Amino acid sequence: MFDILRRAAQTWVAKALMLLLVASFGIWGVSRSMMTGGSSNTVVSLGDQHIDVNEFRLAYHRQVAALSQRFGTQLTSEQARAFGVEQQTIAQLVAGASLDQLASELSLGLSEDRLAKLIGDDPAFKAVNGQFDRDLFASRLRNAGLTEEDFIRERSKVAIRSQIVDAVSNGFAAPKTLVDALKLYHDESRGIDYLLLTNANIEPIKTPADDVLAKWFDGVKQRFRAPEFRKIAFVKLQSEDIADLGSVSDEAIRAEFEKRKDSFKTPAARTIEQLTFANKDLANAAAESLKSGTTFDQLVTDQGKTKTDVMLGEFTKDKVPDPAVAEAAFAIAKDGGTSPVVEGSFGPVILRVTNLMEETAKSFDDVKETIRKQLALVTASQEIVDVHDRFEDLRGSGASLQDAAQQLKLKAATIDAIDATGLDKEGKEVKDVPAKQQFLAAAFKTEQGIDAPPLTLGNDGFVWFDVQGITPERDRPLAEVHDSAVADWTAEQQKAALAAKAQALKTEAQNGKSLADIAAPLGITVETKSDVTRTTDDAVLGHGGVTAAFSGPVGTVAASVGGDETTQILLKVTDVNASPTTDVLANQDQQAMAIANAAGDDILDQMVSALQTKYGVSVNEKLAEQATVR
């Protein structure tokens, strides 16, 4: 969720920044009375416009409240800072001040009648009858912490800014040429012939000489750097760690078994097919046919039906929707047997049952040990907090992790070496690490010798840990990673050689040699793909191959790395379909409008940026930071 909040806080269109007055007072949640105190020093200056610390503080906290309401979680000051709310607020206020300054230079204004109409038309101030409500207006402002004078002044500013915004942005219409070009870009498809080149198509790479490998290694040794490893001891406390199976008596197990006896039964089940008839006479005639040797399958065929048409499915008796059908189906004792005519809910039917599975029940001896463990876990879960507190007391009195574990009969484990990703020194995953991601994050933030607080596991578990040793990250010498280095060097040489091969073959193709003639001596075949678009996700071509397919007109020859980075694609464009078969947004008008809005807002952004350069902006960052502290 925090990533979503961060993106939302950083994404803004100039148009939104101009209209700083929030229309929905319910989400503000910050009263101007909270903003009293402090100095009136200026936070933002632009031309003749000045925004003081109280105005900035109010805008900041309303922005935090709005985002908190939108995403359903209350942002802390630290989270708001991480999401860039402070800088966003400054950007909003600077953008608004830019338009205010421009409006002042252009002598833009608003009549009192027009302002009154704007306020009167605001849905936030209308009663249920659709008319402006003076009392509701006063109540809304009071809840938002605004005086009428403040609101009217700010509403007037917004209205004047809107005159500029509407003139620059809202009236913009995207040129048809732009719309057509974008549609063509999205909809154009291509057909290609291609060769898939692999390392089998180049000469084998020889083992590097020692001096060659050493020189290469010096330039990439960071790739082979050993990460920091830590030796960590830990003690896990969950119900299964303290469950005492021996403390559960056979009498308690027997009592639990009797209480839950039905849960250890598997009810009878069978697969049911149902053949329906229009009336009882037809059903009776079919039943007689069955007695004389006609099969159920033949009756199904005679009705023009298939096995799927008559299949109800596998059921236990209590799950069959029709009680009459349930009784009849479970009265059949033979697999493949049929029923007499049954008066079902939707008319007369004949049933066939297969896959008969009779009821089974586990005996006491079958489930005795399972119940014992379950009862022991229930008791242990009630003792978790007590054991936790006793462990903490022992640690607080100076006992080591191992000593505390031994006294409470818990198991202490030690990981001799693990890196921050959970791998050991051999590069293998370390198993049985509780809550691995949380555990490693905490362990690698804790200094050796520090008693870290326990981590929680699930709803009722804990894990204590001690960092007992730290092996700093280091550069590995070539001798230590020789085989891996040779493998990486070889892979690089193969990529380079294959890319050079592809370029050489591309030149041959451009000079008139067909792909088939190029493929023959390589022992590969020419492949074909059609309907390739710029958004095609193809495992063979990859992004590079798709891009290459659009690098020129019909006849273009191109080479690129394939979807597998160890391959190369040599292709030739054989077809270009520039006539779109579908509309990207399924509606041309919507597409043009979306482009117009985006382009218009881009123009507005550029204008605001130019105004800020023209008028000059001064921001007191230190004062702004102080103003964000609650």
HUQUI-V23087 format. One record per residue. PHI is phi in radians with two decimals (* if undefined). Layout:
phi
PHI
PHI
This chain:
phi
*
-1.10
-1.12
-1.12
-1.08
-1.11
-1.14
-1.13
-1.23
-1.68
-1.72
-2.57
-1.85
-0.96
-1.00
-1.16
-1.25
-1.26
-1.69
-1.33
-1.36
-1.27
-1.39
-1.64
-1.22
-1.12
-1.65
-1.14
1.08
-2.34
-1.60
-1.07
-1.11
-1.27
-1.70
-1.25
1.57
1.39
-1.58
-1.78
-1.05
-1.40
-1.61
-2.23
-2.21
-2.61
1.01
-1.61
-1.62
-2.36
-2.04
-1.49
-1.13
-1.19
-1.14
-1.12
-1.06
-1.10
-1.10
-1.12
-1.22
-1.20
-1.14
-1.09
-1.11
-1.13
-1.16
-1.07
-1.15
-1.14
-1.81
1.25
-2.59
-1.40
-1.27
-1.43
-1.06
-1.16
-1.15
-1.06
-1.16
-1.13
-1.47
1.36
-1.13
-1.06
-1.19
-1.14
-1.10
-1.04
-1.06
-1.10
-1.17
-1.14
-1.08
-1.11
-1.13
-1.06
-1.25
-1.07
-1.15
-1.11
-1.08
-1.13
-1.15
-1.52
1.00
-1.33
-2.62
-2.59
-1.26
-1.11
-1.12
-1.14
-1.11
-1.09
-1.16
-1.05
-1.19
-1.15
-1.51
-1.19
-1.01
-1.15
-1.96
-1.72
-1.38
-1.11
-1.45
1.48
-1.78
-1.06
-2.02
-1.08
-1.19
-1.13
-1.00
-1.13
-1.15
-1.08
-1.16
-1.11
-1.13
-1.47
1.35
-2.01
-1.47
-1.07
-1.09
-1.07
-1.11
-1.09
-1.11
-1.20
-1.15
-1.16
-1.04
-1.10
-1.11
-1.22
-1.06
-1.09
-1.05
-1.26
-1.04
-1.13
-1.18
-1.50
-1.76
-1.17
-1.59
-1.30
-2.12
-1.16
-1.06
-1.01
-1.04
-1.16
-1.07
-1.10
-1.14
-1.19
-1.11
-1.09
-1.04
-1.36
-1.65
-1.02
-2.18
-2.43
-1.96
-2.42
-1.82
-2.64
-2.03
-1.73
-1.67
-2.22
-1.11
-1.21
-1.68
-2.21
-1.19
-0.99
-1.47
-1.32
-1.05
-1.24
-1.18
-1.00
-1.20
-1.14
-1.13
-1.11
-1.10
-1.12
-1.09
-1.03
-1.49
-2.26
-1.05
-1.03
-1.11
-1.81
-1.08
-1.33
-1.31
-1.20
-2.01
-2.29
-1.68
-2.31
-1.74
-2.58
-2.27
-1.79
-2.21
-2.37
-0.94
-1.16
-1.36
-2.13
-1.12
-1.90
-1.11
-1.19
-1.43
-1.63
-1.39
-1.12
-1.12
-1.15
-1.16
-1.08
-1.11
-1.17
-1.10
-1.10
-1.20
-2.03
-0.96
-1.12
-1.24
-1.68
-1.77
-1.91
-1.16
-1.10
-2.57
-2.80
-1.57
-2.05
-1.99
-2.32
-1.83
-1.65
-2.29
-1.19
-2.65
-1.23
-1.06
-1.10
-1.15
-1.12
-1.10
-1.14
-1.10
-1.15
-1.08
-1.06
-1.18
-1.58
2.04
-1.18
-1.49
-1.08
-1.09
-1.17
-1.09
-1.10
-1.11
-1.04
-1.51
1.29
-1.92
-2.00
-1.04
-1.13
-1.12
-1.79
-1.35
-1.56
2.15
-1.64
-2.42
-1.55
-1.04
-1.30
-1.74
-1.24
-1.08
-1.79
-0.99
-1.13
-1.14
-1.06
-1.07
-1.18
-1.13
-1.53
-1.55
-1.39
-1.74
-1.95
-1.15
1.58
-1.27
-2.05
-1.76
-1.20
-1.12
-2.01
-1.45
-1.44
-1.11
-1.99
2.03
-1.23
-2.46
-2.13
-1.92
-2.28
-2.09
-2.39
0.95
-1.18
-2.20
-1.37
-1.13
-2.16
-2.44
-1.36
-1.39
-1.02
-1.15
-1.11
-1.99
-0.97
-1.25
-1.12
-1.13
-1.00
-1.13
-1.08
-1.15
-1.14
-1.18
-1.09
-1.12
-1.12
-1.11
-1.41
-1.84
-0.97
-1.08
-1.11
-1.13
-1.00
-1.14
-1.16
-1.10
-1.11
-1.12
-1.13
-1.12
-1.16
-1.55
1.88
-1.19
-1.27
-1.03
-1.17
-1.14
-1.10
-1.14
-1.12
-1.14
-1.76
1.02
-1.83
-1.67
-1.69
-2.12
-2.28
-1.77
-1.18
-2.74
-2.59
-1.69
-1.18
-1.72
1.66
-1.81
-1.58
-1.21
-1.59
1.43
-1.71
-1.23
-1.41
-1.53
1.01
-1.69
-1.18
0.75
-0.90
-1.09
-1.15
-1.08
-1.18
-1.04
-1.25
-1.13
-1.49
-1.80
-1.79
-1.34
-1.08
1.54
-1.59
-1.40
-1.45
-1.17
-1.19
-1.64
-1.51
-2.07
1.07
-1.63
-2.55
-2.21
-2.51
-2.47
-1.76
-2.55
-2.23
-1.47
-1.76
-2.95
-2.28
-1.82
-1.08
-1.11
-2.72
-1.39
-1.44
-1.25
-0.98
-1.03
-1.27
-2.13
-0.95
-1.13
-1.15
-1.13
-1.08
-1.10
-1.19
-1.05
-1.08
-1.10
-1.12
-1.14
-1.13
-1.06
-1.14
-1.16
-1.20
-1.12
-1.13
-1.06
-1.08
-1.18
-1.16
-1.20
-1.07
-1.08
-1.06
-1.15
-1.16
-1.53
1.95
-1.32
-1.30
-1.11
-1.10
-1.19
-1.23
-1.25
-0.94
-1.19
-1.50
1.30
-2.15
-2.07
-1.39
-1.82
-2.30
-2.36
-2.17
0.97
-1.45
-1.95
-1.16
-1.76
-1.08
-1.88
-2.07
-1.15
-1.44
-1.27
1.17
-1.10
-1.11
-1.15
-1.12
-1.06
-1.11
-1.14
-1.91
-1.52
-3.09
-1.33
-0.94
1.71
-1.12
-1.92
-2.52
-2.34
-2.80
-1.18
-1.55
-1.06
-1.54
-1.12
-1.57
-2.03
-2.25
-1.94
-1.95
-2.32
-2.35
-1.31
-1.89
-2.71
-2.23
-1.88
-1.65
-1.71
-1.11
-1.62
-2.44
-1.60
-0.97
-1.79
1.11
-2.77
-1.10
-1.12
-1.10
-1.10
-1.09
-1.13
-1.09
-1.15
-1.07
-1.10
-1.15
-1.17
-1.09
-1.19
-1.08
-1.09
-1.11
-1.01
-1.12
-1.12
-1.09
-1.07
-1.14
-1.11
-1.12
-1.16
-1.13
-1.52
1.43
-2.09
-2.21
-2.17
-1.53
-1.08
-1.13
-1.17
-1.11
-1.12
-1.10
-1.25
-1.47
-1.33
-1.23
